[in-house]
């Protein structure tokens, strides 16, 4: 049984095909069209002895109470970090500038 956890759906299908097993994904009815989501769990586990043509179940999201919070896709989460860098150094738009009287340049 190949390790499918951590692979994208398209890669998991290719690995399963190369290993002679079939895949099922109960949390993805459109599994054949799923491409970039990552496998977070599989049954039977990697390394288990299974016959050719056996069905391996993979999941793309953690179930209730299983921890995690997603399929492992790295994407920006809200709230986003505040601005920084040059933006912090600039004055607020519309800040008044005053001429200093009596300033003599050399």
Biopython code that builds the backbone (N, CA, C, O; Angstrom):
import numpy as np
from Bio.PDB.StructureBuilder import StructureBuilder

atoms = [
    (1, "UNK", "N", (0.844, -1.173, 0.000)),
    (1, "UNK", "CA", (0.000, 0.000, 0.000)),
    (1, "UNK", "C", (0.887, 1.234, 0.000)),
    (1, "UNK", "O", (1.682, 1.418, 0.922)),
    (2, "UNK", "N", (0.767, 2.088, -1.022)),
    (2, "UNK", "CA", (1.579, 3.304, -1.076)),
    (2, "UNK", "C", (1.084, 4.351, -0.079)),
    (2, "UNK", "O", (-0.074, 4.327, 0.337)),
    (3, "UNK", "N", (1.979, 5.272, 0.300)),
    (3, "UNK", "CA", (1.594, 6.396, 1.170)),
    (3, "UNK", "C", (0.994, 7.479, 0.286)),
    (3, "UNK", "O", (1.653, 7.993, -0.618)),
    (4, "UNK", "N", (-0.257, 7.820, 0.555)),
    (4, "UNK", "CA", (-0.960, 8.831, -0.231)),
    (4, "UNK", "C", (-1.143, 10.132, 0.531)),
    (4, "UNK", "O", (-1.398, 11.174, -0.071)),
    (5, "UNK", "N", (-1.014, 10.080, 1.858)),
    (5, "UNK", "CA", (-1.186, 11.280, 2.689)),
    (5, "UNK", "C", (-0.129, 12.305, 2.296)),
    (5, "UNK", "O", (1.056, 11.992, 2.177)),
    (6, "UNK", "N", (-0.590, 13.535, 2.097)),
    (6, "UNK", "CA", (0.311, 14.609, 1.709)),
    (6, "UNK", "C", (0.374, 14.843, 0.214)),
    (6, "UNK", "O", (0.905, 15.859, -0.234)),
    (7, "UNK", "N", (-0.164, 13.910, -0.565)),
    (7, "UNK", "CA", (-0.160, 14.078, -2.017)),
    (7, "UNK", "C", (-1.384, 14.857, -2.467)),
    (7, "UNK", "O", (-2.440, 14.795, -1.837)),
    (8, "UNK", "N", (-1.233, 15.593, -3.564)),
    (8, "UNK", "CA", (-2.391, 16.220, -4.181)),
    (8, "UNK", "C", (-3.247, 15.127, -4.800)),
    (8, "UNK", "O", (-2.750, 14.040, -5.094)),
    (9, "UNK", "N", (-4.515, 15.403, -4.997)),
    (9, "UNK", "CA", (-5.458, 14.410, -5.509)),
    (9, "UNK", "C", (-4.971, 13.781, -6.814)),
    (9, "UNK", "O", (-5.036, 12.563, -6.980)),
    (10, "UNK", "N", (-4.495, 14.594, -7.721)),
    (10, "UNK", "CA", (-4.051, 14.073, -9.011)),
    (10, "UNK", "C", (-2.865, 13.125, -8.822)),
    (10, "UNK", "O", (-2.786, 12.095, -9.491)),
    (11, "UNK", "N", (-1.945, 13.464, -7.916)),
    (11, "UNK", "CA", (-0.790, 12.607, -7.663)),
    (11, "UNK", "C", (-1.197, 11.334, -6.921)),
    (11, "UNK", "O", (-0.627, 10.269, -7.157)),
    (12, "UNK", "N", (-2.172, 11.443, -6.033)),
    (12, "UNK", "CA", (-2.654, 10.260, -5.309)),
    (12, "UNK", "C", (-3.285, 9.268, -6.275)),
    (12, "UNK", "O", (-3.086, 8.061, -6.137)),
    (13, "UNK", "N", (-4.046, 9.759, -7.255)),
    (13, "UNK", "CA", (-4.639, 8.865, -8.256)),
    (13, "UNK", "C", (-3.559, 8.148, -9.058)),
    (13, "UNK", "O", (-3.668, 6.953, -9.333)),
    (14, "UNK", "N", (-2.510, 8.893, -9.433)),
    (14, "UNK", "CA", (-1.416, 8.270, -10.200)),
    (14, "UNK", "C", (-0.673, 7.225, -9.367)),
    (14, "UNK", "O", (-0.336, 6.153, -9.872)),
    (15, "UNK", "N", (-0.417, 7.536, -8.087)),
    (15, "UNK", "CA", (0.286, 6.590, -7.210)),
    (15, "UNK", "C", (-0.554, 5.331, -6.989)),
    (15, "UNK", "O", (-0.028, 4.219, -6.975)),
    (16, "UNK", "N", (-1.852, 5.516, -6.817)),
    (16, "UNK", "CA", (-2.738, 4.365, -6.621)),
    (16, "UNK", "C", (-2.758, 3.489, -7.873)),
    (16, "UNK", "O", (-2.697, 2.262, -7.786)),
    (17, "UNK", "N", (-2.844, 4.127, -9.021)),
    (17, "UNK", "CA", (-2.853, 3.373, -10.281)),
    (17, "UNK", "C", (-1.554, 2.588, -10.442)),
    (17, "UNK", "O", (-1.574, 1.426, -10.846)),
    (18, "UNK", "N", (-0.418, 3.227, -10.123)),
    (18, "UNK", "CA", (0.874, 2.546, -10.229)),
    (18, "UNK", "C", (0.967, 1.392, -9.231)),
    (18, "UNK", "O", (1.642, 0.397, -9.496)),
    (19, "UNK", "N", (0.286, 1.518, -8.076)),
    (19, "UNK", "CA", (0.294, 0.455, -7.074)),
    (19, "UNK", "C", (-0.771, -0.598, -7.297)),
    (19, "UNK", "O", (-0.852, -1.564, -6.538)),
    (20, "UNK", "N", (-1.593, -0.430, -8.326)),
    (20, "UNK", "CA", (-2.613, -1.424, -8.659)),
    (20, "UNK", "C", (-3.828, -1.402, -7.755)),
    (20, "UNK", "O", (-4.513, -2.416, -7.618)),
    (21, "UNK", "N", (-4.114, -0.251, -7.125)),
    (21, "UNK", "CA", (-5.296, -0.155, -6.261)),
    (21, "UNK", "C", (-6.239, 0.926, -6.779)),
    (21, "UNK", "O", (-5.846, 1.783, -7.570)),
    (22, "UNK", "N", (-7.477, 0.873, -6.325)),
    (22, "UNK", "CA", (-8.494, 1.856, -6.690)),
    (22, "UNK", "C", (-8.694, 2.818, -5.534)),
    (22, "UNK", "O", (-8.489, 2.452, -4.376)),
    (23, "UNK", "N", (-9.094, 4.053, -5.842)),
    (23, "UNK", "CA", (-9.329, 5.042, -4.795)),
    (23, "UNK", "C", (-10.796, 5.383, -4.679)),
    (23, "UNK", "O", (-11.532, 5.404, -5.666)),
    (24, "UNK", "N", (-11.211, 5.652, -3.437)),
    (24, "UNK", "CA", (-12.554, 6.158, -3.146)),
    (24, "UNK", "C", (-12.380, 7.336, -2.200)),
    (24, "UNK", "O", (-11.513, 7.316, -1.327)),
    (25, "UNK", "N", (-13.201, 8.356, -2.374)),
    (25, "UNK", "CA", (-13.132, 9.558, -1.531)),
    (25, "UNK", "C", (-14.545, 9.933, -1.095)),
    (25, "UNK", "O", (-15.249, 10.631, -1.824)),
    (26, "UNK", "N", (-14.976, 9.471, 0.104)),
    (26, "UNK", "CA", (-16.347, 9.743, 0.535)),
    (26, "UNK", "C", (-16.657, 11.223, 0.740)),
    (26, "UNK", "O", (-17.821, 11.615, 0.659)),
    (27, "UNK", "N", (-15.654, 12.054, 1.003)),
    (27, "UNK", "CA", (-15.930, 13.475, 1.196)),
    (27, "UNK", "C", (-15.828, 14.279, -0.097)),
    (27, "UNK", "O", (-15.969, 15.501, -0.080)),
    (28, "UNK", "N", (-15.585, 13.601, -1.215)),
    (28, "UNK", "CA", (-15.511, 14.269, -2.515)),
    (28, "UNK", "C", (-16.278, 13.478, -3.564)),
    (28, "UNK", "O", (-15.701, 12.607, -4.215)),
    (29, "UNK", "N", (-17.580, 13.764, -3.745)),
    (29, "UNK", "CA", (-18.332, 13.060, -4.783)),
    (29, "UNK", "C", (-17.770, 13.327, -6.183)),
    (29, "UNK", "O", (-17.934, 12.510, -7.089)),
    (30, "UNK", "N", (-17.111, 14.469, -6.351)),
    (30, "UNK", "CA", (-16.518, 14.828, -7.642)),
    (30, "UNK", "C", (-15.026, 14.504, -7.661)),
    (30, "UNK", "O", (-14.235, 15.241, -8.249)),
    (31, "UNK", "N", (-14.649, 13.411, -7.023)),
    (31, "UNK", "CA", (-13.240, 13.045, -6.841)),
    (31, "UNK", "C", (-12.462, 13.008, -8.153)),
    (31, "UNK", "O", (-11.300, 13.413, -8.175)),
    (32, "UNK", "N", (-13.044, 12.550, -9.218)),
    (32, "UNK", "CA", (-12.336, 12.448, -10.500)),
    (32, "UNK", "C", (-11.911, 13.817, -11.025)),
    (32, "UNK", "O", (-10.953, 13.916, -11.791)),
    (33, "UNK", "N", (-12.621, 14.878, -10.617)),
    (33, "UNK", "CA", (-12.265, 16.239, -11.053)),
    (33, "UNK", "C", (-11.424, 16.972, -10.025)),
    (33, "UNK", "O", (-10.923, 18.059, -10.311)),
    (34, "UNK", "N", (-11.255, 16.407, -8.832)),
    (34, "UNK", "CA", (-10.460, 17.046, -7.795)),
    (34, "UNK", "C", (-8.988, 16.959, -8.189)),
    (34, "UNK", "O", (-8.502, 15.886, -8.547)),
    (35, "UNK", "N", (-8.275, 18.092, -8.124)),
    (35, "UNK", "CA", (-6.901, 18.116, -8.589)),
    (35, "UNK", "C", (-5.927, 18.561, -7.503)),
    (35, "UNK", "O", (-4.995, 17.824, -7.178)),
    (36, "UNK", "N", (-6.123, 19.752, -6.933)),
    (36, "UNK", "CA", (-5.096, 20.355, -6.080)),
    (36, "UNK", "C", (-5.327, 20.209, -4.586)),
    (36, "UNK", "O", (-4.548, 20.753, -3.804)),
    (37, "UNK", "N", (-6.343, 19.512, -4.161)),
    (37, "UNK", "CA", (-6.537, 19.317, -2.729)),
    (37, "UNK", "C", (-5.635, 18.179, -2.254)),
    (37, "UNK", "O", (-5.336, 17.255, -3.010)),
    (38, "UNK", "N", (-5.208, 18.255, -0.996)),
    (38, "UNK", "CA", (-4.256, 17.292, -0.458)),
    (38, "UNK", "C", (-4.938, 16.213, 0.375)),
    (38, "UNK", "O", (-5.881, 16.488, 1.116)),
    (39, "UNK", "N", (-4.452, 14.993, 0.245)),
    (39, "UNK", "CA", (-4.938, 13.859, 1.032)),
    (39, "UNK", "C", (-4.445, 14.049, 2.467)),
    (39, "UNK", "O", (-3.255, 14.263, 2.697)),
    (40, "UNK", "N", (-5.391, 13.967, 3.453)),
    (40, "UNK", "CA", (-5.007, 14.121, 4.858)),
    (40, "UNK", "C", (-5.101, 12.804, 5.622)),
    (40, "UNK", "O", (-4.569, 12.688, 6.726)),
    (41, "UNK", "N", (-5.780, 11.804, 5.035)),
    (41, "UNK", "CA", (-5.935, 10.522, 5.725)),
    (41, "UNK", "C", (-6.210, 9.451, 4.686)),
    (41, "UNK", "O", (-6.768, 9.731, 3.625)),
    (42, "UNK", "N", (-5.815, 8.226, 4.994)),
    (42, "UNK", "CA", (-6.093, 7.107, 4.086)),
    (42, "UNK", "C", (-6.331, 5.843, 4.901)),
    (42, "UNK", "O", (-5.831, 5.689, 6.015)),
    (43, "UNK", "N", (-7.116, 4.940, 4.305)),
    (43, "UNK", "CA", (-7.333, 3.625, 4.901)),
    (43, "UNK", "C", (-7.415, 2.608, 3.776)),
    (43, "UNK", "O", (-8.177, 2.815, 2.831)),
    (44, "UNK", "N", (-6.677, 1.540, 3.839)),
    (44, "UNK", "CA", (-5.720, 1.088, 4.837)),
    (44, "UNK", "C", (-4.508, 2.011, 4.900)),
    (44, "UNK", "O", (-4.224, 2.739, 3.950)),
    (45, "UNK", "N", (-3.793, 1.976, 6.029)),
    (45, "UNK", "CA", (-2.634, 2.855, 6.200)),
    (45, "UNK", "C", (-1.488, 2.467, 5.272)),
    (45, "UNK", "O", (-1.461, 1.356, 4.743)),
    (46, "UNK", "N", (-0.540, 3.384, 5.076)),
    (46, "UNK", "CA", (0.612, 3.085, 4.225)),
    (46, "UNK", "C", (1.366, 1.850, 4.721)),
    (46, "UNK", "O", (1.533, 1.659, 5.926)),
    (47, "UNK", "N", (1.812, 1.030, 3.803)),
    (47, "UNK", "CA", (2.586, -0.161, 4.133)),
    (47, "UNK", "C", (1.757, -1.403, 4.391)),
    (47, "UNK", "O", (2.312, -2.497, 4.496)),
    (48, "UNK", "N", (0.431, -1.264, 4.497)),
    (48, "UNK", "CA", (-0.435, -2.425, 4.740)),
    (48, "UNK", "C", (-0.426, -3.326, 3.507)),
    (48, "UNK", "O", (-0.330, -2.850, 2.376)),
    (49, "UNK", "N", (-0.527, -4.618, 3.739)),
    (49, "UNK", "CA", (-0.602, -5.592, 2.648)),
    (49, "UNK", "C", (-2.037, -5.665, 2.148)),
    (49, "UNK", "O", (-2.939, -6.040, 2.897)),
    (50, "UNK", "N", (-2.251, -5.310, 0.891)),
    (50, "UNK", "CA", (-3.591, -5.393, 0.301)),
    (50, "UNK", "C", (-3.461, -6.005, -1.089)),
    (50, "UNK", "O", (-2.421, -5.869, -1.734)),
    (51, "UNK", "N", (-4.506, -6.674, -1.549)),
    (51, "UNK", "CA", (-4.436, -7.288, -2.892)),
    (51, "UNK", "C", (-4.593, -6.242, -3.994)),
    (51, "UNK", "O", (-5.177, -5.178, -3.785)),
    (52, "UNK", "N", (-4.064, -6.567, -5.161)),
    (52, "UNK", "CA", (-4.257, -5.683, -6.325)),
    (52, "UNK", "C", (-5.743, -5.531, -6.591)),
    (52, "UNK", "O", (-6.504, -6.492, -6.475)),
    (53, "UNK", "N", (-6.151, -4.333, -6.945)),
    (53, "UNK", "CA", (-7.548, -4.062, -7.226)),
    (53, "UNK", "C", (-8.356, -3.701, -5.994)),
    (53, "UNK", "O", (-9.544, -3.404, -6.110)),
    (54, "UNK", "N", (-7.742, -3.718, -4.812)),
    (54, "UNK", "CA", (-8.452, -3.340, -3.586)),
    (54, "UNK", "C", (-8.779, -1.848, -3.613)),
    (54, "UNK", "O", (-8.119, -1.069, -4.300)),
    (55, "UNK", "N", (-9.788, -1.470, -2.868)),
    (55, "UNK", "CA", (-10.198, -0.066, -2.788)),
    (55, "UNK", "C", (-9.550, 0.570, -1.566)),
    (55, "UNK", "O", (-9.643, 0.050, -0.454)),
    (56, "UNK", "N", (-8.902, 1.691, -1.788)),
    (56, "UNK", "CA", (-8.279, 2.481, -0.727)),
    (56, "UNK", "C", (-9.109, 3.754, -0.579)),
    (56, "UNK", "O", (-9.395, 4.439, -1.561)),
    (57, "UNK", "N", (-9.488, 4.057, 0.651)),
    (57, "UNK", "CA", (-10.287, 5.257, 0.909)),
    (57, "UNK", "C", (-9.362, 6.383, 1.345)),
    (57, "UNK", "O", (-8.509, 6.199, 2.213)),
    (58, "UNK", "N", (-9.539, 7.552, 0.732)),
    (58, "UNK", "CA", (-8.766, 8.739, 1.095)),
    (58, "UNK", "C", (-9.716, 9.868, 1.460)),
    (58, "UNK", "O", (-10.827, 9.958, 0.938)),
    (59, "UNK", "N", (-9.260, 10.728, 2.366)),
    (59, "UNK", "CA", (-10.038, 11.886, 2.783)),
    (59, "UNK", "C", (-9.216, 13.137, 2.535)),
    (59, "UNK", "O", (-7.990, 13.134, 2.647)),
    (60, "UNK", "N", (-9.918, 14.200, 2.198)),
    (60, "UNK", "CA", (-9.260, 15.465, 1.901)),
    (60, "UNK", "C", (-9.455, 16.509, 2.987)),
    (60, "UNK", "O", (-8.811, 17.557, 2.947)),
    (61, "UNK", "N", (-10.319, 16.254, 3.948)),
    (61, "UNK", "CA", (-10.522, 17.171, 5.058)),
    (61, "UNK", "C", (-10.618, 16.364, 6.323)),
    (61, "UNK", "O", (-11.067, 15.217, 6.308)),
    (62, "UNK", "N", (-10.190, 16.968, 7.436)),
    (62, "UNK", "CA", (-10.345, 16.307, 8.715)),
    (62, "UNK", "C", (-11.812, 16.303, 9.102)),
    (62, "UNK", "O", (-12.524, 17.275, 8.853)),
    (63, "UNK", "N", (-12.265, 15.223, 9.704)),
    (63, "UNK", "CA", (-13.640, 15.146, 10.187)),
    (63, "UNK", "C", (-13.784, 15.891, 11.499)),
    (63, "UNK", "O", (-12.801, 16.398, 12.039)),
    (64, "UNK", "N", (-15.010, 15.961, 12.019)),
    (64, "UNK", "CA", (-15.272, 16.651, 13.275)),
    (64, "UNK", "C", (-14.422, 16.058, 14.387)),
    (64, "UNK", "O", (-14.370, 14.839, 14.555)),
    (65, "UNK", "N", (-13.753, 16.926, 15.150)),
    (65, "UNK", "CA", (-12.983, 16.499, 16.300)),
    (65, "UNK", "C", (-11.659, 15.832, 15.990)),
    (65, "UNK", "O", (-11.012, 15.316, 16.901)),
    (66, "UNK", "N", (-11.234, 15.824, 14.740)),
    (66, "UNK", "CA", (-9.974, 15.164, 14.387)),
    (66, "UNK", "C", (-8.804, 16.123, 14.345)),
    (66, "UNK", "O", (-7.687, 15.724, 14.016)),
    (67, "UNK", "N", (-9.042, 17.367, 14.671)),
    (67, "UNK", "CA", (-7.939, 18.326, 14.646)),
    (67, "UNK", "C", (-7.697, 18.829, 13.247)),
    (67, "UNK", "O", (-8.465, 18.562, 12.322)),
    (68, "UNK", "N", (-6.630, 19.550, 13.114)),
    (68, "UNK", "CA", (-6.334, 20.109, 11.797)),
    (68, "UNK", "C", (-7.189, 21.323, 11.565)),
    (68, "UNK", "O", (-7.136, 22.262, 12.360)),
    (69, "UNK", "N", (-7.950, 21.345, 10.544)),
    (69, "UNK", "CA", (-8.766, 22.494, 10.235)),
    (69, "UNK", "C", (-8.849, 22.682, 8.739)),
    (69, "UNK", "O", (-9.420, 23.664, 8.263)),
    (70, "UNK", "N", (-8.304, 21.782, 8.020)),
    (70, "UNK", "CA", (-8.354, 21.911, 6.576)),
    (70, "UNK", "C", (-7.634, 20.753, 5.938)),
    (70, "UNK", "O", (-7.202, 19.812, 6.604)),
    (71, "UNK", "N", (-7.520, 20.842, 4.671)),
    (71, "UNK", "CA", (-6.899, 19.760, 3.930)),
    (71, "UNK", "C", (-5.407, 19.952, 3.764)),
    (71, "UNK", "O", (-4.772, 19.256, 2.971)),
    (72, "UNK", "N", (-4.855, 20.871, 4.490)),
    (72, "UNK", "CA", (-3.434, 21.093, 4.370)),
    (72, "UNK", "C", (-3.049, 22.073, 3.291)),
    (72, "UNK", "O", (-1.868, 22.263, 3.003)),
    (73, "UNK", "N", (-4.021, 22.678, 2.709)),
    (73, "UNK", "CA", (-3.725, 23.661, 1.694)),
    (73, "UNK", "C", (-3.257, 24.923, 2.387)),
    (73, "UNK", "O", (-3.908, 25.413, 3.309)),
    (74, "UNK", "N", (-2.131, 25.444, 1.943)),
    (74, "UNK", "CA", (-1.592, 26.644, 2.551)),
    (74, "UNK", "C", (-2.157, 27.847, 1.827)),
    (74, "UNK", "O", (-1.841, 28.100, 0.664)),
    (75, "UNK", "N", (-2.992, 28.579, 2.527)),
    (75, "UNK", "CA", (-3.595, 29.757, 1.940)),
    (75, "UNK", "C", (-3.692, 30.820, 3.019)),
    (75, "UNK", "O", (-3.672, 30.488, 4.204)),
    (76, "UNK", "N", (-3.795, 32.075, 2.650)),
    (76, "UNK", "CA", (-3.896, 33.127, 3.663)),
    (76, "UNK", "C", (-5.157, 32.950, 4.506)),
    (76, "UNK", "O", (-6.234, 32.672, 3.980)),
    (77, "UNK", "N", (-5.014, 33.108, 5.781)),
    (77, "UNK", "CA", (-6.139, 33.026, 6.706)),
    (77, "UNK", "C", (-6.430, 34.407, 7.254)),
    (77, "UNK", "O", (-5.524, 35.231, 7.379)),
    (78, "UNK", "N", (-7.668, 34.664, 7.577)),
    (78, "UNK", "CA", (-8.044, 35.945, 8.166)),
    (78, "UNK", "C", (-7.957, 35.848, 9.671)),
    (78, "UNK", "O", (-8.220, 34.761, 10.185)),
    (79, "UNK", "N", (-7.619, 36.859, 10.419)),
    (79, "UNK", "CA", (-7.225, 38.180, 9.907)),
    (79, "UNK", "C", (-5.813, 38.141, 9.362)),
    (79, "UNK", "O", (-4.947, 37.414, 9.850)),
    (80, "UNK", "N", (-5.615, 38.937, 8.350)),
    (80, "UNK", "CA", (-4.298, 38.995, 7.733)),
    (80, "UNK", "C", (-3.375, 39.871, 8.572)),
    (80, "UNK", "O", (-3.846, 40.737, 9.310)),
    (81, "UNK", "N", (-2.073, 39.655, 8.466)),
    (81, "UNK", "CA", (-1.140, 40.500, 9.212)),
    (81, "UNK", "C", (-1.249, 41.952, 8.775)),
    (81, "UNK", "O", (-1.574, 42.242, 7.624)),
    (82, "UNK", "N", (-0.982, 42.838, 9.683)),
    (82, "UNK", "CA", (-1.038, 44.268, 9.369)),
    (82, "UNK", "C", (0.045, 44.666, 8.387)),
    (82, "UNK", "O", (1.013, 43.934, 8.178)),
    (83, "UNK", "N", (-0.128, 45.831, 7.787)),
    (83, "UNK", "CA", (0.856, 46.326, 6.845)),
    (83, "UNK", "C", (2.164, 46.624, 7.549)),
    (83, "UNK", "O", (2.186, 46.803, 8.767)),
    (84, "UNK", "N", (3.211, 46.676, 6.826)),
    (84, "UNK", "CA", (4.512, 46.954, 7.417)),
    (84, "UNK", "C", (5.410, 47.583, 6.395)),
    (84, "UNK", "O", (4.950, 48.077, 5.366)),
    (85, "UNK", "N", (6.670, 47.566, 6.670)),
    (85, "UNK", "CA", (7.649, 48.075, 5.717)),
    (85, "UNK", "C", (7.464, 49.548, 5.455)),
    (85, "UNK", "O", (7.242, 50.323, 6.386)),
    (86, "UNK", "N", (7.553, 49.947, 4.199)),
    (86, "UNK", "CA", (7.480, 51.352, 3.817)),
    (86, "UNK", "C", (6.151, 51.983, 4.211)),
    (86, "UNK", "O", (6.104, 53.171, 4.531)),
    (87, "UNK", "N", (5.092, 51.222, 4.193)),
    (87, "UNK", "CA", (3.779, 51.768, 4.502)),
    (87, "UNK", "C", (3.754, 52.365, 5.903)),
    (87, "UNK", "O", (3.100, 53.385, 6.122)),
    (88, "UNK", "N", (4.448, 51.753, 6.852)),
    (88, "UNK", "CA", (4.470, 52.272, 8.213)),
    (88, "UNK", "C", (5.239, 53.571, 8.319)),
    (88, "UNK", "O", (4.973, 54.374, 9.213)),
    (89, "UNK", "N", (6.178, 53.792, 7.434)),
    (89, "UNK", "CA", (7.025, 54.972, 7.503)),
    (89, "UNK", "C", (6.351, 56.209, 6.917)),
    (89, "UNK", "O", (6.784, 57.331, 7.179)),
    (90, "UNK", "N", (5.302, 56.016, 6.132)),
    (90, "UNK", "CA", (4.647, 57.152, 5.481)),
    (90, "UNK", "C", (3.664, 57.824, 6.426)),
    (90, "UNK", "O", (3.067, 57.182, 7.290)),
    (91, "UNK", "N", (3.509, 59.138, 6.243)),
    (91, "UNK", "CA", (2.505, 59.868, 7.004)),
    (91, "UNK", "C", (1.129, 59.501, 6.478)),
    (91, "UNK", "O", (0.985, 59.011, 5.358)),
    (92, "UNK", "N", (0.128, 59.745, 7.299)),
    (92, "UNK", "CA", (-1.241, 59.528, 6.862)),
    (92, "UNK", "C", (-1.545, 60.467, 5.704)),
    (92, "UNK", "O", (-1.044, 61.591, 5.689)),
    (93, "UNK", "N", (-2.342, 60.048, 4.742)),
    (93, "UNK", "CA", (-2.694, 60.930, 3.624)),
    (93, "UNK", "C", (-3.407, 62.177, 4.142)),
    (93, "UNK", "O", (-4.246, 62.109, 5.040)),
    (94, "UNK", "N", (-3.062, 63.281, 3.571)),
    (94, "UNK", "CA", (-3.721, 64.526, 3.949)),
    (94, "UNK", "C", (-3.144, 65.175, 5.195)),
    (94, "UNK", "O", (-3.704, 66.157, 5.682)),
    (95, "UNK", "N", (-2.033, 64.658, 5.730)),
    (95, "UNK", "CA", (-1.429, 65.279, 6.909)),
    (95, "UNK", "C", (-0.895, 66.648, 6.507)),
    (95, "UNK", "O", (-0.238, 66.779, 5.475)),
    (96, "UNK", "N", (-1.172, 67.662, 7.312)),
    (96, "UNK", "CA", (-0.733, 69.026, 6.938)),
    (96, "UNK", "C", (0.778, 69.182, 7.118)),
    (96, "UNK", "O", (1.381, 68.574, 8.002)),
    (97, "UNK", "N", (1.370, 70.008, 6.263)),
    (97, "UNK", "CA", (2.783, 70.372, 6.362)),
    (97, "UNK", "C", (2.841, 71.861, 6.609)),
    (97, "UNK", "O", (2.169, 72.637, 5.930)),
    (98, "UNK", "N", (3.617, 72.249, 7.546)),
    (98, "UNK", "CA", (3.717, 73.663, 7.888)),
    (98, "UNK", "C", (5.124, 74.158, 7.565)),
    (98, "UNK", "O", (6.109, 73.452, 7.778)),
    (99, "UNK", "N", (5.199, 75.372, 7.052)),
    (99, "UNK", "CA", (6.495, 76.004, 6.809)),
    (99, "UNK", "C", (6.986, 76.554, 8.139)),
    (99, "UNK", "O", (6.213, 77.115, 8.916)),
    (100, "UNK", "N", (8.257, 76.391, 8.388)),
    (100, "UNK", "CA", (8.832, 76.895, 9.632)),
    (100, "UNK", "C", (9.401, 78.268, 9.344)),
    (100, "UNK", "O", (10.285, 78.416, 8.499)),
    (101, "UNK", "N", (8.898, 79.276, 10.044)),
    (101, "UNK", "CA", (9.348, 80.649, 9.840)),
    (101, "UNK", "C", (10.734, 80.834, 10.441)),
    (101, "UNK", "O", (11.044, 80.292, 11.501)),
    (102, "UNK", "N", (11.555, 81.602, 9.752)),
    (102, "UNK", "CA", (12.866, 81.938, 10.256)),
    (102, "UNK", "C", (13.924, 80.906, 9.966)),
    (102, "UNK", "O", (15.022, 80.984, 10.516)),
    (103, "UNK", "N", (13.628, 79.941, 9.119)),
    (103, "UNK", "CA", (14.622, 78.915, 8.779)),
    (103, "UNK", "C", (15.516, 79.457, 7.691)),
    (103, "UNK", "O", (15.030, 79.852, 6.631)),
    (104, "UNK", "N", (16.806, 79.483, 7.930)),
    (104, "UNK", "CA", (17.773, 79.966, 6.939)),
    (104, "UNK", "C", (18.611, 78.802, 6.473)),
    (104, "UNK", "O", (19.163, 78.070, 7.295)),
    (105, "UNK", "N", (18.719, 78.613, 5.169)),
    (105, "UNK", "CA", (19.557, 77.542, 4.664)),
    (105, "UNK", "C", (20.973, 78.062, 4.486)),
    (105, "UNK", "O", (21.134, 79.228, 4.127)),
    (106, "UNK", "N", (21.991, 77.279, 4.712)),
    (106, "UNK", "CA", (23.390, 77.734, 4.594)),
    (106, "UNK", "C", (23.825, 78.027, 3.186)),
    (106, "UNK", "O", (24.971, 78.414, 2.962)),
]
sb = StructureBuilder()
sb.init_structure("model")
sb.init_model(0)
sb.init_chain("A")
sb.init_seg("    ")
for serial, (resi, resn, name, xyz) in enumerate(atoms, 1):
    if name == "N":
        sb.init_residue(resn, " ", resi, " ")
    sb.init_atom(name, np.array(xyz, "f"), 0.0, 1.0, " ", f" {name:<3s}", serial, name[0])
structure = sb.get_structure()
